[in-house]
Amino acid sequence: MPPKRKTKKRRLKRTLPGDRTDDIASMIRVDHAGEYGAKRIYQGQLAVLNKNPKVEKLLAHMAEQEAVHLDFFDREIADRQVRPSALHPLWHVSGYALGAITAKMGVEAAMACTVAVEEVISEHYAEQLAALENNQHEKRLAAVIKKFKSEEEEHHDIGLKNDAEAAPAYPLLTKAIKAGAWLAIAVAKRV
């Protein structure tokens, strides 16, 4: 039997003094989980609202962008050998359920869900961009996050333009969704 060939593992680069490699891994892990959750939200919404051509077109547009985001973080997980979130099955079920439930409440509630989630993701990406601002080793990652942040803001605005604020109990609904999204971010960073 031939001897086992050693393979080099690509290690995350240390960044500036005081920066930690696991901080970048945590960013990749949480962004991967978040983009997967977003994909599932749109799948749930599309499953319910597929009989409305205008809404289906809007949701499909946003879902396509989320698929690009997820593809990027799928590659980053593999290339950087970052452990994905252990709660992937939870994101699978909860993302779809959130999308389907808000869609069953009506188009406005589905759009309110989009507004709430995308507002949180945009703020989260802004925090990551601030953390990466002086990191010379992660300019590519920062540029991609900046682009994705812009697209998440576009989704937020699409939700507002499509009557999100007319959803039943809009303030309560969006507050609950935002709290859930922040909790998911905190958990996905570590688990």
Secondary structure, DSSP 8 states (H G I E B T S, - for coil): ---------------STT--HHHHHHHHHHHHHHHHHHHHHHHHHHHHSTT-HHHHHHHHHHHHHHHHHHHHHHHHHHHHT----TTHHHHHHHHHHHHHHHHHH-HHHHHHHHHHHHHHHHHHHHHHHHHHTT-GGGHHHHHHHHHHHHHHHHHHHHHHHTTGGGSTTHHHHHHHHHHHHHHHHHHHHH-
